[in-house]
Amino acid sequence: MKRIAIIEDNHEMRENIEEILELADYEVLSAPNGKEGVELVKRERPDLIVCDIMMPELDGYGVLYYLSKIPETRGIPFIFLTAKTERSDMRKGMNLGADDYISKPFEEMELLSAIESRLDKRKRFEEVREATNKWKSFQDVVCDLTGLDSLKEDAQVKTYGKREQIYFKGDTPKWLFYVVSGHVRSYKVTDEDKEYVTGLHGEGEFFGYIDLLSYSKYSEYAVAIESAQLALIPREDFEKLMLSDKDISINFIKLLAGNIVEKEDELISLAYNTVRKRVAEALSRLYVKYKEGMADRVEVTVTRDELASMVGTATESVIRILSEFKSDGYIKSKGSLITILDYQSLRDYKY
């Protein structure tokens, strides 16, 4: 049974809400003011909070502010109750992180619908967190569960040819890119004109959002590895969606955090692993990016120079190691096309 916390100073209103929710089979917890409401939520950890704005002791804004500072309570869905005369203050509450608001007086079904909608959305995001479906990227799941899904469906789709530049360092970001098909490589160039790969993006993934969110020029380059179709989501549409929904903001923060962890792992690999191990890891990452369905053998398109920039070594070293992997039966190659035959051995390669 889901537990709902009601924080409302009007006794009659509080009892009315309690009755509605109990009849709808919710367990109800209640507090008569904001101060007691904060303590109640900290102690009981309800599944959702319905809170009035204008209250003694501590108003609804204060309740939301304090709970948002506590890791254990900041993720609990929060719905404001506001009188129609206070609707001008609604945006303030949403900016503080409220998930929704209901104007008083309200219909019974309006209250229940808002609560059910937020609980359902929270449930689906929790399922994403626990999901183990390795065939679907986290970015794609986020896209499914938010307005980003409709944004990419409505976006202009542009086809880029093999090795065609998507953007250059120093360009002004105008789009959030979504890979409909194909693969994209992002990279930087050193002062010695050497390239090193900063990211590989395959079908169902977003890219270009870090510079988009930081309001800066592109700090890297992006190029299509082979022919790729990209959905171009306008910057304005993306920013509007990010500001309108807390769940979207939270999940893009998770994407950014995931990027940081991935980059840290790559730096550790560059610092401590042998060149053979780094080449094996790069091929393993490419395998995951290019894999479709249950295929055992995966073909990836990558030049020896690109692979060398991924692992931070000379092209000649990559060529030699690929020849050894070919002799071992891990891969076969033809031109820039590498077929990975034994992903397990590459993934588990130790030396």
C-alpha positions, 0 to 999 in steps of 0.5 A, spaced: 500 500 500 502 506 497 503 511 503 501 519 502 503 524 506 498 530 507 501 537 510 495 542 511 494 547 516 486 547 515 483 541 519 477 541 515 481 540 508 486 535 511 480 531 513 477 531 507 483 529 503 485 524 508 478 521 507 479 521 499 485 518 499 483 512 504 477 510 500 482 510 494 486 505 498 492 509 500 495 509 507 495 516 509 500 520 514 498 527 516 501 533 519 498 540 521 504 545 519 510 545 515 515 544 521 511 537 523 511 535 516 518 535 515 519 531 521 514 526 519 517 525 512 524 524 514 521 519 519 516 515 515 519 516 508 512 516 504 511 515 497 508 521 495 507 528 499 501 533 498 503 540 501 499 546 502 503 552 500 501 557 505 502 554 512 504 557 519 511 555 522 514 553 515 510 554 509 510 549 503 516 552 499 520 551 506 518 544 506 520 543 499 527 546 500 529 542 507 526 536 504 530 537 497 537 538 501 536 531 504 538 525 500 533 520 503 527 525 501 529 529 495 527 524 490 520 523 493 514 526 488 512 533 491 505 536 489 503 543 492 496 545 494 495 552 492 489 557 492 487 560 486 489 567 488 496 564 489 497 561 482 502 566 480 506 563 485 506 556 482 512 557 478 516 559 484 514 552 487 516 548 480 522 552 480 524 549 487 523 542 484 515 541 485 513 535 481 506 538 480 500 543 483 493 542 484 489 549 485 484 549 491 478 548 491 479 541 487 475 535 484 476 528 487 478 525 481 483 531 480 487 530 486 487 522 485 489 523 478 495 527 479 497 522 485 496 516 480 500 520 475 506 521 479 506 515 483 506 511 476 512 515 473 516 514 479 515 507 479 517 507 471 523 511 473 525 506 479 524 500 474 529 503 469 534 504 475 533 496 476 533 494 469 538 489 467 536 489 459 542 489 456 540 491 449 537 497 451 541 503 453 539 508 459 539 514 454 534 510 450 530 508 456 530 515 459 527 518 452 522 513 452 519 515 459 519 523 458 518 528 453 524 527 449 521 521 445 516 526 442 521 531 441 526 526 437 520 524 433 518 531 431 525 533 429 528 534 423 532 527 420 539 529 417 543 524 413 551 524 414 555 521 409 561 516 411 567 521 414 562 527 414 563 532 419 557 533 424 560 539 427 567 542 429 570 545 435 569 552 436 562 551 433 556 554 437 551 548 439 544 549 436 542 542 436 541 536 441 543 530 436 540 523 437 542 517 433 537 514 429 542 509 425 549 509 424 555 511 428 558 517 430 565 519 433 567 525 437 574 527 438 579 532 440 586 534 437 592 535 441 597 541 439 601 536 435 595 535 431 594 528 434 587 525 434 584 522 440 577 519 441 572 522 446 566 518 445 563 513 440 555 514 439 550 509 436 543 508 435 538 510 440 544 515 443 544 522 444 550 526 444 552 533 444 548 535 450 554 537 455 556 543 451 549 545 449 548 545 457 554 549 458 552 554 454 559 554 451 562 553 444 563 545 442 570 543 445 571 537 440 569 535 433 564 530 431 564 525 425 560 520 422 564 513 422 559 511 416 553 513 413 549 516 419 542 518 420 541 523 426 535 527 429 536 534 430 532 537 436 533 544 436 536 547 442 530 551 444 526 545 445 531 541 449 532 547 454 524 548 455 523 541 456 529 540 461 526 546 465 519 543 465 520 536 468 524 535 474 525 527 472 528 529 465 533 534 469 535 528 474 536 523 469 540 527 464 545 529 470 545 521 471 547 521 464 553 526 465 555 522 471 555 516 467 560 519 462 564 522 468 565 515 471 566 512 464 572 517 462 575 515 469 575 508 467 578 510 461 584 514 464 585 509 469 586 504 463 591 508 459 595 509 465 596 502 467 594 497 462 598 494 457 597 496 449 594 490 448 589 490 453 587 497 451 586 495 444 582 489 447 578 494 451 577 498 445 574 493 441 570 490 446 566 497 447 566 497 439 562 490 439 557 493 444 556 499 440 555 495 434 551 489 436 544 488 434 540 482 437 543 476 438 548 476 433 555 472 435 559 476 430 559 483 430 562 488 424 565 494 426 567 500 421 574 503 424 580 505 421 587 503 424 588 511 426 581 511 429 583 505 433 590 508 435 587 514 437 582 511 442 587 507 446 593 512 445 598 509 442 601 509 435 598 506 429 603 501 427 602 498 434 595 497 433 596 494 426 601 489 429 596 487 435 590 487 430 594 482 426 596 478 433 588 478 435 587 475 428 592 470 428 588 468 435 582 468 432 579 474 436 577 478 429 578 478 422 579 484 418 578 487 411 580 494 410 577 498 415 572 493 417 573 489 423 569 483 424 569 481 432 569 473 432 570 472 440 568 478 444 568 474 450 576 473 450 577 480 448 573 483 454 576 478 459 583 479 456 588 480 461 595 482 458 
